[in-house]
Amino acid sequence: MKARFAKPGKLAVVMAVGLIWTLVPGPFLLRAQTADLPGLLDRLSGNVSAFLEVISQVNCTEHLTQEKIGDNGKTIEKRQSAFDYLLLLSNPGGEINLVESRVAADSNKESKEKSPLLLSNGFSMLLLIFHPYYSSGFQFSLAGEDSDSGESLIKVNFKHISGTRSLAALAVRGREYPLDLSGTAWIEPRAGVIKKIEATIGTEMEDVGLRGLHCEIEYAPTTFQSVPGVYWLPARTIVEVESRHQHWRNTHVFLAYKHFSVNTKEQIAHP
């Protein structure tokens, strides 16, 4: 079983079996303190679009814990590893193309011979549900307010519309099955940030062996010496997947974010 983001043309953030984590930089400059859903979605759309312009300027260290869960809910197998992570963005022909680079740390080498557990990549990119390319395929609704450490948060529910462009797909034996994701985003309107996203699949997919999928992405503020401002990046992603006979849980913790800039110059040589 493999899972990957569905391709909008050639848009691809790969999720291996299992599912995904992905770097999410970007200062979300939402300044609304209103329950106006259309206005809120419009500003979120602009923020996510702006985020894509800077996402390739950040890398980090990812600490991954992979667990296989028994019928009693206890961990029966566990593996820990670390990676240098980078997400590269290009825009060939007007299409978004995202390529993940995950380089294993030296401490991972001893586990290369072990059987693979759930592989998960890219789930922190679920904020793309608010991107103009995908948002038309979702239904959105206000779900009241919540609080976190005294802060007031606005909750926005989302639900994928079956038959429309899907953000994610399950790949099984060479075929891709779109995933109908639904869930909730917690938005802090004063600072304009998405603090958390939770998502599940809308229905079981027993025909391909998928009984359940749940993911939770938490974001935290990060600053850099080289650039001004505060960037809200993934701090932790938890992905749980249940098939007919297996139950996995992956926990991704993202640390040591670094900002860099890349300059390119094209020169045409004359014969």
Order of alpha helices (4+ residues) and beta strands (2+ residues): beta-alpha-beta-beta-beta-alpha-beta-beta-beta-beta-beta-beta-beta-beta-beta
